[in-house]
Amino acid sequence: MGEPYYLTTAISYPNGRPHIGHAYEAIAADTIVRFMRSIGRDARLQTGTDEHGLKMAQKARELGVTPIELADEMAQHFKDMCAALHIEHDVFIRTSEPRHHTASKELWRRMEANGDLYLDRYEGWYSVRDEAYYDESELVAGEGGAKLSPQGTPVEWTVEESWFFRLSNYADRLLAHYAENPDFIRPETRRNEIARFVEGGLRDLSVSRTSFDWGVKVPTADGDDDAHVMYVWVDALTNYLTGLGWPDDTEEFRRFWPADLHLIGKDIVRFHTVYWPAFLMSSGLPLPRSVFGHGFLLNRGQKESKSLGNVTDPLDLAARFGVDPLRYFLMREVVFGQDGSYSPEAIATRCNAELANSYGNLVQRTLSMIFKNCGGELGLFASTDADDTLLATVAAATRDDLPREFAALNFTAGIDAWMRAVFACNAYVDEQAPWALRKTDPERMRAVLYTLFMAIRDLTIAIAPVVPSTAHKVLDQLGIPVDQRHIANLGQADWYMARVATGEPLGAPVPAFPRIEIDAEVA
């Protein structure tokens, strides 16, 4: 069992169906975890739904259902999205589960025992949509002079009795942690923003509500307080512990906490890098190693909204272009940590040029020549100098460049290195012309095809975390054993010699990535 690696996504607020932003985060998380497993880590992925709070209560009332009925229906949509996009999560947590209520109450008790909770009266600006409190100085002006949150959402003046968390006591400890752990908040732009926010001074945080009852009840010495439910972010953030069986002393908790990476959208970095570490410090628990705030996906450069009529169902995109082409486009096109844009034309252009024309064509013509000219059998060959040069190029990309960049979450750079190796292979095919060698030097043809076969094996294993379904179909065609499909296996050839010994030939290839055709009228 390899070194543990624990990655979490933000849990999705299920007052509506999944959108492209949910899909992007899930695909990125799945790619990271698959990569970590490929290099030998014992990686664990957790995702789920954040089901409490005023937004859910209001949406349920609007639809004439109970909050749990709405949560049950919507949580299934998010599970379906994960299945459709080939997201291999280990845990799908729902905050309405009894085990999560237990964990949230234990975190509360620990913060209270540390002297960090007190009862007072809250008066201030609150955004229902953001589930966040804002200082007057943070508000921006909207149409007609309306006050809006920094995210552009409506705020309302709220007055109610509330429990408060002594967040003001943690500014110095948080700033010290940021300084001592520069990778705690990534990318650097987010770290700078949060450091400035904390340096400006922290106010104590209201952590309970009395205006609704859909949430985790605040625990007391005599049971639950029927008047107070926890502020949704106290309960939501605790999910990262719940999924490991905490507060029980489970093997999973001992092995995987603290989390290696909280992968979240840039709009909720404050909750994860100010509130969450303060709650953990108060509770005597280790802090996560890193929080990465990725950017937003824009539809043709515009933020999606129902009023603009440009909201995209990610499952529609997957059905139209294929799951793996969609995954590839998002990880290739968008510099991770920055905002990115997509359109049907951009998806088709990128995937046709790189997946269909370059990688897919390389696989198809190589395997076709082996099948047609060699009866599907290559035998064993010693490489010539030209072969060594090509294999060295592929090895550098697949064993050094791509893994280094993926480990740093630089997916665009990693895939760019991979593509350079694909281009090198295609240039090698054109230079060596194995179709001509078939007549003039059949043994040389076999050596060329063997070199390409080994290069394709390495290229396919390396890109498998991004395009898992298609990659494994190609590896099936190559006859690569399932237990030899990891980046950690690259450079090993024992499996190939065993295959030659069995005499099992390769079959006729099936195209890996057919070209995507776009109808201009519906693009």
C-alpha positions as CSV (number, residue, x, y, z in Angstrom):
1,M,0.0,0.0,0.0
2,G,1.5,3.3,-1.1
3,E,1.7,6.6,0.8
4,P,-1.7,8.0,1.6
5,Y,-3.2,10.9,-0.3
6,Y,-6.6,12.4,0.6
7,L,-8.3,14.9,-1.8
8,T,-11.7,16.5,-1.3
9,T,-13.9,18.6,-3.5
10,A,-16.2,21.2,-2.2
11,I,-19.5,19.6,-1.5
12,S,-22.1,20.9,-3.9
13,Y,-25.1,22.9,-2.8
14,P,-28.1,20.9,-4.3
15,N,-30.8,23.6,-4.6
16,G,-30.4,23.0,-8.4
17,R,-29.0,20.5,-10.8
18,P,-25.3,20.2,-11.5
19,H,-23.8,22.8,-13.8
20,I,-20.5,22.9,-15.7
21,G,-18.6,24.3,-12.7
22,H,-19.5,21.3,-10.6
23,A,-18.4,19.0,-13.5
24,Y,-15.1,20.9,-13.9
25,E,-14.1,20.5,-10.3
26,A,-15.1,16.8,-10.2
27,I,-13.1,16.1,-13.3
28,A,-10.1,17.9,-12.0
29,A,-10.3,16.1,-8.7
30,D,-10.7,12.7,-10.4
31,T,-7.7,13.4,-12.7
32,I,-5.5,14.2,-9.7
33,V,-6.5,11.1,-7.7
34,R,-6.1,8.8,-10.7
35,F,-2.7,10.4,-11.3
36,M,-1.7,9.8,-7.7
37,R,-2.8,6.2,-7.9
38,S,-0.8,5.8,-11.1
39,I,2.5,6.9,-9.4
40,G,1.8,4.6,-6.5
41,R,0.0,6.7,-3.9
42,D,-2.9,5.2,-1.9
43,A,-5.3,8.0,-3.0
44,R,-8.8,8.7,-1.6
45,L,-11.4,11.0,-3.2
46,Q,-14.4,12.4,-1.4
47,T,-17.2,14.5,-2.8
48,G,-20.8,15.0,-1.9
49,T,-23.7,17.5,-1.2
50,D,-24.1,20.3,1.3
51,E,-27.8,20.0,2.1
52,H,-28.6,22.4,5.0
53,G,-29.1,26.1,5.2
54,L,-31.6,28.8,4.4
55,K,-31.3,28.5,0.6
56,M,-32.4,24.8,0.7
57,A,-35.3,25.6,3.1
58,Q,-36.5,28.4,0.8
59,K,-36.2,26.4,-2.4
60,A,-38.1,23.5,-0.8
61,R,-40.9,25.8,0.4
62,E,-41.1,27.3,-3.1
63,L,-41.5,23.8,-4.6
64,G,-44.0,22.6,-2.0
65,V,-41.7,19.8,-0.7
66,T,-39.8,19.2,2.5
67,P,-36.1,20.1,2.6
68,I,-35.1,16.4,2.9
69,E,-37.2,15.5,-0.1
70,L,-35.5,18.2,-2.2
71,A,-32.1,17.0,-0.9
72,D,-32.8,13.4,-1.8
73,E,-33.8,14.3,-5.3
74,M,-31.0,16.6,-6.0
75,A,-28.2,14.6,-4.4
76,Q,-29.1,11.8,-6.8
77,H,-28.5,14.2,-9.7
78,F,-25.0,14.9,-8.4
79,K,-24.3,11.2,-8.0
80,D,-25.5,10.6,-11.6
81,M,-23.1,13.3,-12.8
82,C,-20.2,11.6,-11.1
83,A,-21.1,8.3,-12.7
84,A,-21.6,9.8,-16.1
85,L,-18.2,11.6,-16.0
86,H,-16.3,8.6,-14.7
87,I,-15.6,10.2,-11.3
88,E,-14.2,7.4,-9.1
89,H,-14.9,8.8,-5.6
90,D,-14.4,6.7,-2.5
91,V,-17.0,8.5,-0.5
92,F,-20.1,10.6,-1.5
93,I,-21.0,12.4,1.7
94,R,-24.4,14.0,2.4
95,T,-24.6,16.4,5.2
96,S,-28.1,15.3,6.1
97,E,-26.7,11.9,7.2
98,P,-26.9,11.1,10.9
99,R,-23.1,10.4,11.1
100,H,-22.5,13.9,9.8
101,H,-24.7,15.4,12.5
102,T,-22.7,13.5,15.1
103,A,-19.4,14.8,13.7
104,S,-20.6,18.4,13.5
105,K,-21.8,18.3,17.1
106,E,-18.5,16.9,18.3
107,L,-16.6,19.7,16.5
108,W,-18.9,22.2,18.2
109,R,-18.4,20.7,21.6
110,R,-14.6,20.9,21.2
111,M,-14.7,24.5,20.2
112,E,-17.0,25.3,23.1
113,A,-14.7,23.4,25.5
114,N,-11.8,25.5,24.3
115,G,-13.7,28.7,25.3
116,D,-14.3,29.9,21.7
117,L,-18.1,30.0,21.6
118,Y,-20.4,32.5,23.3
119,L,-24.0,33.6,23.0
120,D,-24.8,37.1,21.8
121,R,-27.0,39.1,19.4
122,Y,-26.1,39.3,15.7
123,E,-26.8,42.4,13.7
124,G,-25.4,42.7,10.2
125,W,-25.5,42.0,6.5
126,Y,-26.1,38.4,5.3
127,S,-26.3,36.9,1.8
128,V,-28.7,34.0,1.6
129,R,-27.2,32.9,-1.7
130,D,-23.6,33.0,-0.5
131,E,-24.6,31.7,3.0
132,A,-22.1,34.3,4.2
133,Y,-21.9,37.4,6.5
134,Y,-20.3,40.6,5.2
135,D,-19.0,43.7,6.8
136,E,-20.4,47.0,5.6
137,S,-17.0,47.9,4.0
138,E,-17.1,44.7,1.8
139,L,-20.5,45.6,0.1
140,V,-20.7,46.9,-3.4
141,A,-23.4,49.1,-5.0
142,G,-26.0,47.5,-7.3
143,E,-28.7,48.9,-9.5
144,G,-30.8,51.6,-7.8
145,G,-28.2,51.8,-4.9
146,A,-29.0,48.3,-3.7
147,K,-26.3,46.7,-1.5
148,L,-24.7,43.6,-2.8
149,S,-22.1,41.2,-1.5
150,P,-18.6,41.1,-3.1
151,Q,-20.0,38.2,-5.3
152,G,-22.8,40.5,-6.5
153,T,-25.5,38.7,-4.6
154,P,-28.3,40.5,-2.6
155,V,-27.7,41.0,1.1
156,E,-30.2,41.6,3.9
157,W,-29.9,43.2,7.3
158,T,-30.3,40.4,9.8
159,V,-30.9,40.7,13.6
160,E,-31.2,37.6,15.8
161,E,-29.7,35.8,18.8
162,S,-26.6,33.8,17.7
163,W,-23.7,31.8,19.0
164,F,-20.4,33.4,18.0
165,F,-17.0,31.9,17.4
166,R,-14.0,33.9,18.7
167,L,-12.4,34.2,15.2
168,S,-10.7,37.4,16.3
169,N,-8.4,35.4,18.5
170,Y,-6.9,33.5,15.5
171,A,-5.6,36.2,13.2
172,D,-2.0,35.9,14.4
173,R,-2.0,32.1,14.4
174,L,-3.5,32.0,10.9
175,L,-0.9,34.5,9.5
176,A,1.9,32.5,11.1
177,H,0.6,29.3,9.5
178,Y,0.4,31.0,6.1
179,A,4.0,32.2,6.4
180,E,5.3,28.8,7.6
181,N,3.3,26.8,5.0
182,P,3.5,28.8,1.7
183,D,1.6,25.9,-0.1
184,F,-1.3,26.0,2.3
185,I,-3.2,28.4,0.0
186,R,-2.8,28.0,-3.8
187,P,-2.4,29.6,-6.2
188,E,-0.3,32.4,-4.9
189,T,-2.8,35.1,-5.9
190,R,-5.4,33.5,-3.6
191,R,-2.8,33.3,-0.7
192,N,-2.1,37.0,-1.1
193,E,-5.8,37.9,-1.1
194,I,-6.4,35.9,2.1
195,A,-3.4,37.2,3.9
196,R,-4.5,40.8,3.2
197,F,-8.0,40.0,4.5
198,V,-6.7,38.5,7.8
199,E,-4.2,41.3,8.2
200,G,-7.1,43.7,8.1
201,G,-8.4,42.2,11.3
202,L,-10.9,39.5,12.0
203,R,-14.3,39.9,13.7
204,D,-15.9,37.1,15.7
205,L,-18.1,34.9,13.5
206,S,-21.8,34.2,14.0
207,V,-22.1,30.4,13.9
208,S,-25.8,29.7,14.6
209,R,-29.2,30.7,13.3
210,T,-32.7,30.9,14.8
211,S,-34.7,32.0,11.8
212,F,-35.0,28.5,10.4
213,D,-34.5,24.9,11.6
214,W,-33.1,23.0,8.6
215,G,-29.7,22.2,9.8
216,V,-27.6,20.6,12.5
217,K,-29.0,21.4,16.0
218,V,-26.6,23.1,18.3
219,P,-25.7,20.6,21.1
220,T,-26.0,21.4,24.8
221,A,-25.3,19.6,28.0
222,D,-28.9,18.5,28.1
223,G,-29.4,17.5,24.5
224,D,-30.0,19.7,21.4
225,D,-31.0,23.3,21.5
226,D,-34.3,23.5,19.5
227,A,-33.9,27.2,18.9
228,H,-30.4,27.2,17.2
229,V,-29.1,25.4,14.2
230,M,-25.4,25.6,13.2
231,Y,-24.3,28.1,10.6
232,V,-24.2,26.1,7.4
233,W,-20.4,26.5,6.9
234,V,-19.6,25.0,10.3
235,D,-21.5,21.9,9.4
236,A,-20.5,21.9,5.7
237,L,-16.7,22.1,6.4
238,T,-16.9,19.2,8.9
239,N,-17.8,16.8,6.1
240,Y,-14.1,16.4,5.4
241,L,-13.8,14.7,8.8
242,T,-17.1,12.9,8.6
243,G,-16.1,10.9,5.6
244,L,-13.2,9.4,7.5
245,G,-15.4,8.2,10.3
246,W,-14.5,11.0,12.7
247,P,-15.1,11.5,15.7
248,D,-14.5,7.8,16.0
249,D,-10.8,6.8,16.0
250,T,-11.0,5.0,12.7
251,E,-8.2,3.5,10.6
252,E,-9.3,5.8,7.8
253,F,-9.0,8.9,10.0
254,R,-5.6,7.9,11.3
255,R,-4.3,7.1,7.8
256,F,-5.8,10.0,5.7
257,W,-6.1,13.0,8.0
258,P,-4.9,15.7,7.6
259,A,-6.2,16.0,4.0
260,D,-3.6,16.6,1.4
261,L,-5.8,18.8,-0.8
262,H,-9.1,20.6,-0.5
263,L,-10.0,21.4,-4.1
264,I,-12.5,24.3,-4.3
265,G,-13.8,27.2,-6.3
266,K,-12.1,30.5,-5.8
267,D,-15.3,32.0,-4.4
268,I,-15.1,29.9,-1.2
269,V,-11.4,30.2,-0.4
270,R,-12.1,32.4,2.6
271,F,-14.3,29.7,4.3
272,H,-11.6,27.1,3.8
273,T,-8.5,29.1,4.7
274,V,-9.8,31.4,7.5
275,Y,-12.8,29.8,9.1
276,W,-11.9,26.1,8.7
277,P,-8.3,26.2,10.0
278,A,-9.5,28.3,12.9
279,F,-12.2,25.8,13.8
280,L,-9.6,23.0,13.5
281,M,-7.1,24.9,15.7
282,S,-9.8,25.4,18.3
283,S,-10.7,21.7,18.2
284,G,-7.1,20.5,18.5
285,L,-7.1,18.9,15.1
286,P,-4.3,19.0,12.4
287,L,-4.9,21.4,9.5
288,P,-5.1,20.3,5.9
289,R,-1.9,20.5,3.9
290,S,-3.2,22.6,1.0
291,V,-6.3,24.4,-0.3
292,F,-6.4,25.1,-4.0
293,G,-8.9,27.6,-5.3
294,H,-9.5,27.0,-9.0
295,G,-11.0,29.5,-11.4
296,F,-14.5,29.7,-13.1
297,L,-15.5,28.3,-16.4
298,L,-17.0,30.9,-18.8
299,N,-19.4,30.1,-21.6
300,R,-17.9,31.9,-24.7
301,G,-16.2,34.3,-22.2
302,Q,-19.4,35.0,-20.3
303,K,-20.4,33.8,-16.8
304,E,-23.4,31.4,-17.1
305,S,-26.7,32.6,-15.8
306,K,-30.3,31.7,-16.3
307,S,-31.2,35.3,-17.3
308,L,-28.7,35.1,-20.2
309,G,-30.0,31.6,-21.2
310,N,-26.5,30.2,-21.4
311,V,-26.5,27.7,-18.6
312,T,-25.0,24.4,-19.8
313,D,-25.8,20.9,-18.5
314,P,-22.5,19.1,-18.3
315,L,-24.1,15.8,-19.2
316,D,-25.4,17.3,-22.4
317,L,-21.8,18.3,-23.3
318,A,-20.6,14.8,-22.4
319,A,-23.3,13.2,-24.5
320,R,-22.5,15.4,-27.5
321,F,-18.7,15.3,-27.5
322,G,-17.9,12.2,-25.4
323,V,-16.8,12.0,-21.8
324,D,-13.1,11.7,-22.4
325,P,-12.9,14.5,-25.0
326,L,-14.8,16.8,-22.6
327,R,-12.4,15.8,-19.7
328,Y,-9.4,16.3,-22.0
329,F,-10.5,19.7,-23.2
330,L,-11.1,21.1,-19.6
331,M,-7.8,19.9,-18.3
332,R,-5.9,20.9,-21.4
333,E,-7.5,24.2,-22.3
334,V,-7.9,25.9,-18.9
335,V,-4.7,26.9,-17.0
336,F,-5.5,25.5,-13.6
337,G,-6.2,28.2,-11.0
338,Q,-7.3,30.8,-13.7
339,D,-10.7,31.3,-15.3
340,G,-11.2,29.6,-18.6
341,S,-13.7,29.7,-21.5
342,Y,-15.3,27.0,-23.5
343,S,-17.6,26.6,-26.5
344,P,-18.7,23.7,-28.7
345,E,-16.3,25.0,-31.5
346,A,-13.4,25.2,-29.1
347,I,-14.0,21.7,-27.7
348,A,-14.2,20.2,-31.3
349,T,-11.2,22.1,-32.5
350,R,-8.9,21.1,-29.6
351,C,-10.0,17.5,-29.5
352,N,-9.9,17.0,-33.3
353,A,-6.4,18.5,-33.6
354,E,-4.9,16.6,-30.7
355,L,-6.9,13.6,-29.8
356,A,-8.2,12.5,-33.2
357,N,-5.6,13.8,-35.7
358,S,-2.5,13.4,-33.6
359,Y,-2.8,10.8,-30.8
360,G,-5.7,8.8,-32.3
361,N,-4.2,8.7,-35.8
362,L,-0.9,7.6,-34.3
363,V,-2.5,4.7,-32.5
364,Q,-4.7,3.7,-35.4
365,R,-2.1,3.6,-38.2
366,T,0.5,1.9,-36.0
367,L,-1.8,-0.9,-34.8
368,S,-3.3,-1.3,-38.2
369,M,0.2,-1.8,-39.7
370,I,1.0,-4.4,-37.0
371,F,-2.2,-6.2,-37.6
372,K,-2.1,-6.1,-41.4
373,N,1.7,-6.5,-42.0
374,C,2.8,-8.6,-39.1
375,G,-0.2,-10.7,-38.4
376,G,-0.6,-8.9,-35.1
377,E,2.8,-10.2,-33.8
378,L,6.0,-8.2,-33.5
379,G,8.5,-10.4,-31.7
380,L,11.5,-8.9,-29.8
381,F,13.9,-6.4,-31.3
382,A,16.9,-4.4,-30.2
383,S,16.4,-0.7,-30.8
384,T,18.6,1.2,-33.3
385,D,19.9,4.7,-32.5
386,A,16.9,6.3,-34.2
387,D,14.6,4.2,-32.1
388,D,16.4,5.1,-28.9
389,T,16.0,8.8,-29.6
390,L,12.3,8.5,-30.0
391,L,11.8,6.4,-27.0
392,A,14.0,8.8,-25.0
393,T,11.7,11.6,-26.0
394,V,8.6,9.7,-25.0
395,A,10.2,8.6,-21.7
396,A,11.1,12.1,-20.8
397,A,7.5,13.3,-21.4
398,T,5.8,10.4,-19.7
399,R,8.1,9.6,-16.7
400,D,9.5,13.1,-16.0
401,D,7.7,16.1,-17.5
402,L,4.0,15.1,-17.2
403,P,4.3,13.6,-13.7
404,R,6.2,16.6,-12.5
405,E,3.7,19.1,-13.9
406,F,0.6,17.1,-12.8
407,A,2.0,16.8,-9.2
408,A,2.2,20.6,-9.2
409,L,-1.4,20.8,-10.6
410,N,0.0,22.3,-13.8
411,F,-2.2,20.2,-16.1
412,T,-1.9,22.3,-19.2
413,A,1.9,22.2,-19.1
414,G,1.9,18.5,-18.4
415,I,-0.4,17.7,-21.4
416,D,1.7,20.1,-23.5
417,A,4.8,18.0,-22.8
418,W,2.7,14.9,-23.6
419,M,1.6,16.4,-26.9
420,R,5.2,17.2,-27.9
421,A,6.0,13.5,-27.5
422,V,2.9,12.6,-29.6
423,F,4.1,14.9,-32.4
424,A,7.6,13.4,-32.2
425,C,6.1,9.9,-32.7
426,N,4.1,11.1,-35.7
427,A,7.2,12.7,-37.2
428,Y,9.1,9.4,-36.6
429,V,6.4,7.5,-38.5
430,D,6.7,9.8,-41.5
431,E,10.5,9.7,-41.5
432,Q,10.8,5.9,-41.1
433,A,7.9,5.2,-43.6
434,P,7.2,1.6,-42.3
435,W,4.8,1.1,-45.2
436,A,7.7,1.4,-47.6
437,L,10.0,-0.7,-45.4
438,R,7.5,-3.6,-45.7
439,K,8.9,-4.2,-49.2
440,T,12.5,-3.2,-48.8
441,D,13.4,-4.2,-45.2
442,P,10.7,-6.1,-43.3
443,E,12.8,-6.6,-40.2
444,R,13.5,-2.9,-40.0
445,M,9.7,-2.3,-40.4
446,R,9.1,-4.6,-37.4
447,A,11.7,-2.7,-35.3
448,V,10.0,0.6,-36.2
449,L,6.6,-0.7,-35.3
450,Y,7.9,-2.2,-32.1
451,T,9.4,1.2,-31.1
452,L,6.0,2.9,-31.9
453,F,4.2,0.2,-30.0
454,M,6.3,0.8,-26.8
455,A,5.9,4.6,-27.2
456,I,2.1,4.4,-27.6
457,R,2.0,2.2,-24.4
458,D,3.9,4.9,-22.5
459,L,1.9,7.8,-23.9
460,T,-1.4,6.0,-23.2
461,I,-0.6,5.1,-19.6
462,A,0.6,8.7,-18.9
463,I,-2.6,10.4,-20.2
464,A,-5.0,7.8,-18.7
465,P,-5.8,9.9,-15.6
466,V,-7.3,12.5,-18.0
467,V,-9.1,10.1,-20.5
468,P,-9.4,6.9,-18.4
469,S,-12.1,5.1,-20.5
470,T,-10.5,5.6,-23.9
471,A,-7.0,5.0,-22.5
472,H,-7.9,1.6,-21.1
473,K,-9.6,0.6,-24.3
474,V,-6.3,1.4,-26.1
475,L,-4.3,-0.5,-23.5
476,D,-6.7,-3.4,-24.0
477,Q,-5.9,-3.4,-27.7
478,L,-2.2,-3.3,-26.9
479,G,-2.7,-6.3,-24.6
480,I,-1.2,-4.5,-21.5
481,P,-2.1,-6.3,-18.3
482,V,-4.3,-4.3,-16.0
483,D,-1.7,-4.3,-13.2
484,Q,0.9,-2.9,-15.5
485,R,-1.0,0.3,-16.4
486,H,0.6,2.8,-14.0
487,I,3.1,5.5,-14.5
488,A,5.2,3.6,-12.0
489,N,5.4,0.7,-14.5
490,L,6.8,2.7,-17.4
491,G,10.2,1.4,-18.6
492,Q,9.3,-2.1,-17.6
493,A,9.1,-4.7,-20.4
494,D,8.6,-8.0,-18.6
495,W,5.0,-8.1,-19.6
496,Y,5.9,-7.7,-23.3
497,M,8.3,-10.7,-23.2
498,A,5.6,-12.7,-21.5
499,R,3.1,-11.8,-24.2
500,V,5.5,-12.8,-27.0
501,A,6.0,-16.1,-25.2
502,T,2.3,-16.8,-25.4
503,G,2.1,-15.9,-29.1
504,E,-1.1,-14.0,-28.6
505,P,-1.5,-11.6,-31.6
506,L,-3.0,-8.1,-31.6
507,G,-6.4,-7.8,-33.1
508,A,-7.8,-5.3,-35.6
509,P,-7.7,-1.8,-33.9
510,V,-10.8,0.3,-33.1
511,P,-10.4,4.1,-33.5
512,A,-9.7,5.7,-30.2
513,F,-10.9,9.2,-30.8
514,P,-13.2,9.7,-33.9
515,R,-13.4,13.2,-35.2
516,I,-16.0,15.5,-33.7
517,E,-18.4,17.0,-36.2
518,I,-20.0,20.3,-35.3
519,D,-23.3,21.5,-36.9
520,A,-22.8,25.2,-37.3
521,E,-26.5,25.9,-36.9
522,V,-26.6,24.3,-33.4
523,A,-23.0,25.1,-32.2
